Amino acid sequence: MLRTIDLRGRVLSPAEFLAVVPRADAARDEALATAARIVDDVARRGEEALREQAERFDRVSDHAIAVPAAHLDDALAELDPGIRSALDEAIRRVRAASAAQIPAPSVTELGPGARVTQRWQPVRRVGLYVPGGKAVYPSSVVMNVVPAQVAGVREVALASPPQAEFGGRVHPVILAAAKLLGVTEVYAMGGAGAIGAFAFGVSSLGLDPVDVVTGPGKHFVASAKRAVAGRV
Protein backbone atom coordinates (compact mmCIF):
# COMPACT_ATOMS: atom_id res chain seq x y z
CA MET A 1 0.00 0.00 0.00
CA LEU A 2 1.24 3.47 -0.88
CA ARG A 3 1.97 5.85 1.94
CA THR A 4 1.31 9.59 1.69
CA ILE A 5 3.75 11.98 3.36
CA ASP A 6 2.41 15.53 3.56
CA LEU A 7 5.22 18.08 3.73
CA ARG A 8 3.15 21.13 2.87
CA GLY A 9 3.86 24.13 5.04
CA ARG A 10 7.05 22.64 6.46
CA VAL A 11 10.58 23.89 5.92
CA LEU A 12 13.05 21.06 6.39
CA SER A 13 16.80 20.93 6.34
CA PRO A 14 18.34 18.30 4.01
CA ALA A 15 19.00 16.05 7.01
CA GLU A 16 15.43 16.42 8.27
CA PHE A 17 14.03 15.75 4.81
CA LEU A 18 16.04 12.54 4.49
CA ALA A 19 14.85 11.45 7.92
CA VAL A 20 11.19 12.01 7.00
CA VAL A 21 11.23 10.39 3.56
CA PRO A 22 11.75 6.61 3.84
CA ARG A 23 14.54 4.97 1.87
CA ALA A 24 14.20 1.56 0.27
CA ASP A 25 16.89 0.06 2.48
CA ALA A 26 15.36 -3.40 2.68
CA ALA A 27 15.03 -3.74 -1.11
CA ARG A 28 18.55 -2.42 -1.60
CA ASP A 29 20.03 -4.81 0.95
CA GLU A 30 18.15 -7.75 -0.54
CA ALA A 31 19.40 -6.88 -4.05
CA LEU A 32 22.97 -6.60 -2.77
CA ALA A 33 22.77 -9.97 -1.01
CA THR A 34 21.32 -11.65 -4.11
CA ALA A 35 23.88 -10.06 -6.43
CA ALA A 36 26.72 -11.04 -4.10
CA ARG A 37 25.56 -14.69 -4.19
CA ILE A 38 25.48 -14.64 -7.99
CA VAL A 39 28.92 -13.04 -8.19
CA ASP A 40 30.34 -15.55 -5.72
CA ASP A 41 28.86 -18.42 -7.73
CA VAL A 42 30.64 -17.20 -10.87
CA ALA A 43 33.89 -16.69 -8.93
CA ARG A 44 33.72 -20.32 -7.71
CA ARG A 45 32.26 -22.19 -10.69
CA GLY A 46 32.99 -19.95 -13.66
CA GLU A 47 31.40 -20.94 -16.96
CA GLU A 48 29.13 -23.55 -15.38
CA ALA A 49 27.53 -20.88 -13.20
CA LEU A 50 27.16 -18.48 -16.15
CA ARG A 51 25.35 -21.13 -18.18
CA GLU A 52 22.96 -21.96 -15.36
CA GLN A 53 22.23 -18.26 -14.90
CA ALA A 54 21.62 -17.79 -18.64
CA GLU A 55 19.10 -20.62 -18.64
CA ARG A 56 17.39 -19.25 -15.54
CA PHE A 57 17.29 -15.55 -16.36
CA ASP A 58 17.57 -15.38 -20.16
CA ARG A 59 15.93 -18.67 -21.20
CA VAL A 60 19.05 -19.56 -23.20
CA SER A 61 21.21 -22.67 -23.16
CA ASP A 62 24.11 -24.15 -25.13
CA HIS A 63 25.03 -20.76 -26.56
CA ALA A 64 28.48 -19.39 -27.36
CA ILE A 65 29.35 -17.22 -24.36
CA ALA A 66 32.60 -16.04 -25.97
CA VAL A 67 31.14 -14.47 -29.11
CA PRO A 68 32.80 -15.76 -32.33
CA ALA A 69 34.17 -13.20 -34.76
CA ALA A 70 31.69 -14.45 -37.37
CA HIS A 71 28.76 -13.25 -35.24
CA LEU A 72 30.20 -9.75 -35.20
CA ASP A 73 30.83 -9.83 -38.96
CA ASP A 74 27.31 -11.06 -39.68
CA ALA A 75 25.73 -8.40 -37.48
CA LEU A 76 27.55 -5.54 -39.15
CA ALA A 77 26.87 -6.89 -42.65
CA GLU A 78 23.14 -7.05 -41.89
CA LEU A 79 22.89 -3.72 -40.04
CA ASP A 80 20.29 -1.30 -41.38
CA PRO A 81 22.11 1.51 -43.26
CA GLY A 82 20.16 4.17 -41.39
CA ILE A 83 21.16 2.75 -38.01
CA ARG A 84 24.77 2.47 -39.14
CA SER A 85 24.77 6.10 -40.19
CA ALA A 86 23.34 7.15 -36.82
CA LEU A 87 25.94 5.07 -34.97
CA ASP A 88 28.78 6.51 -37.06
CA GLU A 89 27.67 10.03 -36.19
CA ALA A 90 27.23 9.19 -32.51
CA ILE A 91 30.73 7.69 -32.43
CA ARG A 92 32.19 10.80 -34.04
CA ARG A 93 30.51 13.11 -31.53
CA VAL A 94 31.33 11.05 -28.44
CA ARG A 95 34.93 10.68 -29.59
CA ALA A 96 35.29 14.45 -29.92
CA ALA A 97 33.67 15.12 -26.54
CA SER A 98 35.73 12.43 -24.82
CA ALA A 99 38.98 13.76 -26.24
CA ALA A 100 38.16 17.17 -24.77
CA GLN A 101 37.92 15.65 -21.28
CA ILE A 102 41.45 14.24 -21.12
CA PRO A 103 43.51 16.44 -18.79
CA ALA A 104 46.80 17.66 -20.18
CA PRO A 105 50.02 16.75 -18.33
CA SER A 106 51.27 19.51 -16.07
CA VAL A 107 54.54 20.37 -14.36
CA THR A 108 54.67 22.54 -11.25
CA GLU A 109 58.03 24.13 -10.36
CA LEU A 110 58.13 24.50 -6.57
CA GLY A 111 61.75 25.56 -6.25
CA PRO A 112 65.26 24.70 -7.38
CA GLY A 113 65.23 20.95 -8.07
CA ALA A 114 61.68 20.64 -6.74
CA ARG A 115 59.24 19.70 -9.46
CA VAL A 116 55.86 17.97 -9.43
CA THR A 117 54.80 16.30 -12.67
CA GLN A 118 51.21 15.11 -13.12
CA ARG A 119 50.41 12.56 -15.81
CA TRP A 120 47.08 10.88 -16.50
CA GLN A 121 47.38 7.27 -17.60
CA PRO A 122 44.69 4.79 -18.65
CA VAL A 123 43.98 1.55 -16.86
CA ARG A 124 45.15 -1.58 -18.65
CA ARG A 125 41.88 -3.47 -19.12
CA VAL A 126 38.18 -2.65 -18.80
CA GLY A 127 34.94 -4.62 -18.79
CA LEU A 128 32.00 -2.80 -20.34
CA TYR A 129 28.43 -3.91 -19.67
CA VAL A 130 25.59 -3.26 -22.11
CA PRO A 131 22.03 -4.09 -21.01
CA GLY A 132 19.85 -6.23 -23.24
CA GLY A 133 16.50 -6.74 -21.59
CA LYS A 134 13.30 -5.21 -22.93
CA ALA A 135 15.14 -2.63 -25.04
CA VAL A 136 18.30 -2.46 -27.10
CA TYR A 137 20.93 0.13 -26.24
CA PRO A 138 23.67 0.45 -28.89
CA SER A 139 24.19 3.90 -27.38
CA SER A 140 25.59 2.15 -24.32
CA VAL A 141 28.18 0.50 -26.54
CA VAL A 142 29.24 3.89 -27.88
CA MET A 143 29.22 5.64 -24.50
CA ASN A 144 31.26 2.85 -22.89
CA VAL A 145 33.74 1.96 -25.60
CA VAL A 146 34.63 5.32 -27.12
CA PRO A 147 35.81 7.02 -23.88
CA ALA A 148 37.93 3.95 -23.06
CA GLN A 149 39.52 4.00 -26.50
CA VAL A 150 40.14 7.75 -26.36
CA ALA A 151 41.75 7.35 -22.93
CA GLY A 152 44.12 4.78 -24.39
CA VAL A 153 42.85 1.62 -22.69
CA ARG A 154 44.58 -1.28 -24.45
CA GLU A 155 42.10 -4.09 -23.69
CA VAL A 156 38.34 -3.66 -23.94
CA ALA A 157 35.94 -6.53 -23.17
CA LEU A 158 32.20 -6.12 -23.67
CA ALA A 159 29.33 -8.17 -22.25
CA SER A 160 25.62 -8.15 -23.05
CA PRO A 161 22.92 -10.73 -22.27
CA PRO A 162 22.23 -13.57 -24.71
CA GLN A 163 18.90 -13.22 -26.48
CA ALA A 164 16.51 -16.15 -26.81
CA GLU A 165 15.00 -14.40 -29.82
CA PHE A 166 18.34 -14.63 -31.61
CA GLY A 167 19.29 -18.17 -30.64
CA GLY A 168 21.42 -17.19 -27.67
CA ARG A 169 23.40 -14.54 -29.51
CA VAL A 170 23.88 -11.01 -28.26
CA HIS A 171 21.41 -8.66 -29.96
CA PRO A 172 22.74 -8.04 -33.50
CA VAL A 173 22.63 -4.24 -33.22
CA ILE A 174 24.82 -4.46 -30.10
CA LEU A 175 27.23 -6.73 -31.96
CA ALA A 176 27.27 -4.43 -34.97
CA ALA A 177 28.08 -1.42 -32.80
CA ALA A 178 30.94 -3.34 -31.19
CA LYS A 179 32.28 -4.32 -34.60
CA LEU A 180 32.09 -0.72 -35.81
CA LEU A 181 34.32 0.24 -32.88
CA GLY A 182 36.78 -2.58 -33.42
CA VAL A 183 35.85 -4.45 -30.24
CA THR A 184 36.60 -8.13 -30.77
CA GLU A 185 36.31 -9.48 -27.21
CA VAL A 186 32.56 -9.83 -26.63
CA TYR A 187 30.68 -12.14 -24.27
CA ALA A 188 27.05 -13.24 -24.28
CA MET A 189 26.41 -12.97 -20.56
CA GLY A 190 24.23 -10.68 -18.52
CA GLY A 191 23.23 -9.38 -15.13
CA ALA A 192 25.21 -9.73 -11.94
CA GLY A 193 26.93 -12.83 -13.32
CA ALA A 194 28.56 -10.79 -16.07
CA ILE A 195 29.92 -8.34 -13.50
CA GLY A 196 31.31 -11.25 -11.49
CA ALA A 197 32.92 -12.73 -14.59
CA PHE A 198 34.62 -9.42 -15.36
CA ALA A 199 35.88 -9.09 -11.80
CA PHE A 200 37.20 -12.64 -11.33
CA GLY A 201 37.76 -13.82 -14.88
CA VAL A 202 36.64 -17.12 -16.42
CA SER A 203 39.60 -19.16 -17.61
CA SER A 204 37.60 -21.62 -19.73
CA LEU A 205 36.33 -18.68 -21.80
CA GLY A 206 39.69 -16.96 -22.06
CA LEU A 207 38.25 -14.07 -20.05
CA ASP A 208 40.87 -12.38 -17.89
CA PRO A 209 39.89 -10.19 -14.90
CA VAL A 210 39.51 -6.48 -15.63
CA ASP A 211 40.65 -3.39 -13.75
CA VAL A 212 37.45 -1.36 -14.14
CA VAL A 213 33.81 -2.27 -14.82
CA THR A 214 31.43 0.29 -16.30
CA GLY A 215 28.03 0.38 -17.95
CA PRO A 216 24.39 0.78 -16.99
CA GLY A 217 22.05 -1.89 -15.70
CA LYS A 218 19.20 -2.68 -13.35
CA HIS A 219 19.51 -2.83 -9.58
CA PHE A 220 21.12 -6.28 -9.59
CA VAL A 221 23.86 -5.06 -11.94
CA ALA A 222 24.40 -1.99 -9.77
CA SER A 223 24.47 -4.18 -6.67
CA ALA A 224 26.95 -6.56 -8.30
CA LYS A 225 29.29 -3.61 -8.90
CA ARG A 226 29.09 -2.84 -5.18
CA ALA A 227 29.82 -6.49 -4.42
CA VAL A 228 33.07 -6.44 -6.41
CA ALA A 229 34.16 -2.97 -5.26
CA GLY A 230 37.75 -3.15 -4.11
CA ARG A 231 38.55 -5.96 -6.52
CA VAL A 232 37.90 -3.79 -9.57
N, C-alpha and C positions, 0 to 999 in steps of 0.2 A: 504494500500500500504506500502511495506517495505521501510524503509529509510536507506540510506547508510551513515555512518559516517567514513570519512577517517582520520585516526590518524597517517598515515605514516610520518615519519620525525619529529614528535613532541615528546617532552619529557614533560610529565605531572606529577604533583604531585598527590597523591591520591585524594585530594580535588578537583583539577582541572579535573581529570578524571571522578569523580562522577558528576561534574557539566555538563560535555560535554555529557555523556551517559545518555539518558533519563531513568527514572524509571517508572514502570507501576503503578503509584500512583492511577490513576482513577480506574483501575481494582481492585487494592487492597482495596481501600475504598469501592467500590461497594460490593465486596465479604464480607467485614466486616459488612456492613450494613445489607446485606441479612442474614448472619449467625446470627447476633444479633437478628433479627426479629424471626428467627426460634427458637433460644434459649429461647427468651422471651415467645414465644407461648407455648413451653414445660413447662416453669416455671409456666405459668398461668393455662394451661389446661391439663397438664400431659399426661396420656395415650391416651386421645382423640386426642391430637395433634400428638403424635407419630404414631397413626394409620392412620391419614390423610396423614402424611408425607410418611409413608411406601407405601400407595396406589399411591401417586403422584410420588415419586422418585424410588421406587423399584417394582412397579406394583404388590404389595402383599396386601391382606386384610384378616381379620379374622384369623390371625396367632397367635401363642403363643409367645408373646413378652418375657415373662419370660420362658426360655427354660426348659422344663421338664427333669428330670434326665434320663428318658427313651430315650430321643433323644441323650444324651451323650453316654449312654450305647450302643445304636444301632450303632452309628457312629464308636466307637472304635472296636466293634465286626466285622464290615464290612470293616475296614481299610486294605488297601493293605499291606501285610507283608513287602514289600520293603520300603514303605513309613514309616511304623512304625519303622523299623530299623534305617532309616535315622533320624527320629525325636528323637529316643532314644539317638543316638550319638550326635546330636545337643544339646539336653538337658544336656548331660553329660559335653560337652565342655563349654557351656555357664555357667553352674553352677560353674565349676572350675574357669573360668575367672572372674565371678562375685564375688566369694568368695575372690579372690585376691585383689579386689578393696575396700573391707571394711576396713576403717582406724582403727587401733588399739587404744584403750583408752590410754591416756597419762596424766601424772601428772608432773607439773612443780613446783619445790620448789623455791620460790622467796626469802624466808627468814624465820626466826623463826615464825612459826604459819601462814605463808603466802603460800598458796598452790592453784594452779589452776589445776582443773581436767577437762579434756575434754572427753566427752562420745558421741558417735554417736548412735542415736536411730531412729528406723523406724517410719514412719507415721502410723496411725492406719488403714486407709482404702484407697484403690486406685481403680480407674476406668481405665481399659486398653482397648484401642480401636484397633480393627483389621479390616483393610479394606476388602471389599468383592465385588469389582466392576467387572472389566473385568478379573482380575486374582485372584488367591487364595494365601494367604500368611500365611501358618502355621508357617513360620519363625517368623512372627510378634507376634504370640502367645508365642513362646519360648523366644524371646528377650524382651518381656514385662513381662511375668509371672515369669520367673526364677530369674531375679535380685530382684524382689519384694519379692519373697520367701526367697532368700538368705539373704536379708536385715532384714527379720523378720517381714514383714508386715502381720498382722493377718487376714485382710479381703481383698480379691481380687475379684473384679467384672469385667467381661469381656463383651464387646459388639461387635457385628459384624452385618452387614446388613442382613436382611432376603432375601432369594433367591427364586425368582419365579420358577426357574427350580426345586427346591426341596420343593415345596409346602409351601413356607414361612418359612422354617427352615433355620438356619444358615448353611453355607456350611459344609458338613459332615467331611471334613478333618480338618476344624477349630475346630469343636466340638470334634473330636477325639484327637486333640492336647491338648485341654483344659482338657479332661478327663485323658489323660496320666499324666498331671501335677496336677491332683487332684482339679481342679477348678470346683466348682459346681454351682456358681452363674453366669449364662450366660444369656445375653439378645439379642434377635433378633431385633436390632435397629441400624440404621446407620446414617452417616453424622453428620451435626451440631446438629440435634435433640438428637443424642446419647450423645454428649458432654453436652448439656443442661440437659439431664436427670441425668447424673452423677453429675453435679454441684448442681442441685436443689433437686434431688430425685423425685421419683414417688411413692406415697404411695400406690396406688391401685395395683402396681406391687411388693410391698415389697422392692423397691429399695431405700436405704438410700443414702443421699449425701456422696460424697467421699472427701478426703483431697487433692488428687493429681490425675490428669488425664494425661495419657501418651499414646503414640501410633501414628503411621503415618497416613496420610490421605491427601486428595486433599485440594485445597485452602480453601474450605468452612469449612472443619474440622479444619484446621490451624486457620482460622479466628474465628471459634467458641471458640477455646481455648483462643484467645485474648479477646473475649467477656466475658468470665467467669473469666479472670485473676483477682485476688484479692479475689474471692470467693473460688477458689481452688488453 
